[in-house]
Every structure is written in structure tokens, then in C-alpha cells.
Amino acid sequence: MYVAQELAERIKKLAREQGIGQGELLKKCGCNTNILNQISEEKGIASFSLAKIADELDCSVDYLLCRTENPDSHNTHTGDITISPYEDRQLASIIKIYEQLDDVGKARLLVAADEINRNNRQTQE
């Protein structure tokens, strides 16, 4: 169940743990500095603002809303690979570009990606 006071407390707690001042956090998110008081008084918060705060704190909206105890539940897990929301958006952009290519373009893109990957591995060795 959603409890406004718990939402405000989780935001404050995560900001404190990450060494971010509440004012600084809210300014980065384009939010009014009184927003935590408004949340506590059950006046609500726009979903867009809540999403910005969650992104800035690198946690899920569900964690802030106390729907999960895992602040990392916003990451997509694939085997041993964790994909952040930023990487997920990048991957979605690459897939969109790939889908717009004809068969020759898709083949060229895969060859280029393979070469980049190979060069990257050699650089890391």
C-alpha cells in the first residue's frame, strides 16, 4: 500500500546515502524544493517528477513507492549481465536503427559491430 510519508523518507534516505543534498537532488530533477513536504502532506507528485527523482537516485520508482525492497529492481537482468535504464535506451535505439535497415545494411552493421568488439577486446588485453 502506498504511504506518502514513506515515499518522502525513502527519497531523503537515498539522497543522504549518496551524499546528495535534497535541494541539489530536486534542482537536478527540475522539481520544486517543497515537493518532499507536498508528498508528506499527501498532496501528491507528478509521475514524471517521481521518475526523474528515481533516475537521479538510480533506483526504481517501485522502490521509492515501497512496492519492493530492492532499489535495484529497475535494472534489466540478463544472465550475468545487468543493463541500466540508460543502456536499455541505447540498446532500444540500436535495435530501432537495425530494424530500419535492408538486409545488406543489417549485414554490414553486424560485421562492423563484430570488428568493434574484436578491437575492443584486443585493447583491453
C-alpha positions as CSV (number, residue, x, y, z in Angstrom):
1,M,0.0,0.0,0.0
2,Y,1.3,3.5,-0.9
3,V,2.2,5.7,2.1
4,A,3.2,9.2,1.2
5,Q,5.4,9.7,4.2
6,E,7.4,6.5,3.3
7,L,8.0,7.8,-0.2
8,A,9.4,11.1,1.1
9,E,11.5,9.2,3.6
10,R,13.0,6.9,1.0
11,I,13.9,9.8,-1.2
12,K,15.6,11.6,1.7
13,K,17.4,8.4,2.8
14,L,18.8,7.6,-0.6
15,A,19.9,11.2,-1.2
16,R,21.7,11.2,2.2
17,E,23.3,7.8,1.5
18,Q,24.6,9.1,-1.9
19,G,25.9,12.3,-0.4
20,I,23.4,14.4,-2.4
21,G,21.7,17.3,-0.7
22,Q,17.9,17.2,-1.0
23,G,17.8,20.7,-2.6
24,E,20.5,19.7,-5.1
25,L,18.7,16.5,-6.0
26,L,15.4,18.3,-6.5
27,K,17.0,21.1,-8.5
28,K,18.7,18.5,-10.8
29,C,15.3,16.9,-11.4
30,G,13.6,20.2,-12.1
31,C,11.4,19.8,-9.1
32,N,10.2,22.4,-6.6
33,T,12.2,22.2,-3.4
34,N,9.0,21.9,-1.4
35,I,8.0,18.7,-3.2
36,L,9.0,16.5,-0.3
37,N,6.7,18.4,2.0
38,Q,3.9,18.2,-0.5
39,I,4.5,14.4,-0.7
40,S,4.4,14.1,3.1
41,E,1.2,16.1,3.2
42,E,-0.3,13.7,0.7
43,K,-0.7,16.4,-2.0
44,G,0.9,14.1,-4.5
45,I,3.7,14.2,-7.0
46,A,3.6,14.0,-10.8
47,S,4.7,10.7,-12.2
48,F,7.2,12.4,-14.4
49,S,8.9,14.1,-11.4
50,L,8.9,10.8,-9.5
51,A,10.6,9.1,-12.4
52,K,13.2,11.8,-12.7
53,I,14.0,11.5,-9.0
54,A,14.2,7.7,-9.2
55,D,16.6,8.0,-12.2
56,E,18.8,10.6,-10.4
57,L,19.0,8.3,-7.4
58,D,19.5,5.2,-9.6
59,C,16.6,3.3,-8.1
60,S,13.2,2.1,-9.2
61,V,10.0,4.0,-8.8
62,D,8.6,0.9,-7.2
63,Y,11.4,1.1,-4.5
64,L,10.5,4.7,-3.7
65,L,6.8,3.7,-3.5
66,C,7.7,0.8,-1.1
67,R,6.4,-1.8,-3.6
68,T,9.8,-3.6,-3.4
69,E,12.7,-3.6,-1.0
70,N,15.1,-3.9,-3.9
71,P,16.3,-0.5,-5.0
72,D,18.0,-2.1,-8.0
73,S,14.8,-3.7,-9.4
74,H,14.8,-1.1,-12.2
75,N,17.8,-2.8,-13.9
76,T,17.1,-5.4,-16.5
77,H,18.9,-8.6,-15.7
78,T,20.0,-11.0,-18.4
79,G,22.1,-13.8,-17.0
80,D,25.2,-12.3,-15.6
81,I,24.6,-9.0,-17.4
82,T,22.9,-6.1,-15.8
83,I,21.6,-3.4,-18.1
84,S,20.9,0.1,-16.6
85,P,18.0,2.1,-17.9
86,Y,20.4,4.3,-19.8
87,E,22.0,1.3,-21.6
88,D,18.5,-0.1,-22.1
89,R,17.6,3.1,-24.0
90,Q,20.8,2.9,-26.0
91,L,20.0,-0.7,-27.0
92,A,16.5,0.2,-28.0
93,S,17.9,2.9,-30.2
94,I,20.3,0.5,-31.9
95,I,17.5,-2.0,-32.4
96,K,15.3,0.7,-34.0
97,I,18.1,1.6,-36.4
98,Y,18.8,-2.0,-37.2
99,E,15.1,-2.7,-37.9
100,Q,15.1,0.2,-40.5
101,L,17.9,-1.3,-42.5
102,D,17.6,-3.5,-45.5
103,D,19.3,-7.0,-45.5
104,V,22.6,-5.6,-46.8
105,G,22.6,-2.8,-44.2
106,K,21.9,-5.3,-41.4
107,A,24.8,-7.5,-42.6
108,R,27.2,-4.5,-42.8
109,L,26.1,-3.4,-39.3
110,L,26.8,-6.8,-37.8
111,V,30.2,-7.0,-39.5
112,A,31.1,-3.5,-38.1
113,A,29.9,-4.4,-34.6
114,D,31.9,-7.6,-34.7
115,E,35.0,-5.7,-35.7
116,I,34.5,-3.1,-33.0
117,N,34.0,-5.8,-30.4
118,R,37.2,-7.6,-31.6
119,N,39.2,-4.3,-31.4
120,N,37.8,-3.5,-28.0
121,R,38.9,-7.0,-26.7
122,Q,42.4,-6.5,-28.1
123,T,42.7,-3.1,-26.5
124,Q,41.7,-4.5,-23.1
125,E,44.3,-7.3,-23.2
